[in-house]
């Protein structure tokens, strides 16, 4: 009997016993109750009832009841493991779907920008990138200055989301540099998969020799929605 109680303790079941009181052993929705009023709970007079309506009175029967509860716990553990595997597979698939293909709007805009890029700067980065975006179907009111595509919410209204500058770059991403005393109009550029393109093909992510602040924007259709992932996990965990 002591061994059985030890097993119950390891399984995390609640055990309460006082002389002349009832003993209750429970796990999840299963309950084993000692209806004996004897102080010696190991005596043959003990009668235990379970939530399923079965009655046990011997150590062997108690051990069997414990085994049944343990089996149910393992089934739940197996089900949770299966759900985790399914969620992982869905996340991997989602990551695949967040990469623009050649027929997507981001890729079309980037290809247009790359195709008409000049060999050197003409000073009209906003015009070139704007035309590239519009050629891909993005709708917005043009701005006279490059930095305004970020500050006026133009890219946001066109269907872009601001992302971390540290995220890996992908086709169609747009970067907008803030304006400064030396660069009053700021700068805007788009990534074609290999290079950053504005009105010309840049040698690096920055067209400047100094360090300037900027924001990175990506078509919202290709931005991973963390809140949606949380909802999927919640729904999966409650799936019956």
Secondary structure, DSSP 8 states (H G I E B T S, - for coil): -HHHHHHHHHTT-EEE--TTS-EEEEETTEEEEE----S-TTSTT--EEETTS-EE-SHHHHHHHHHHHHHHHHHHHHHHHHHHHHHHHHHHHHHHHTS--TTSHHHHHHHHHHHH-BSS--S-HHHHHHHHHHHTT------SSTTHHHHTSHHHHHTEEEE-TTS---TT-EEEE---SS-TT-EEEEE-SSSEESSBB-SSS-SSSS---EEEEEEGGGS--HHHHHHHHHHHHT--
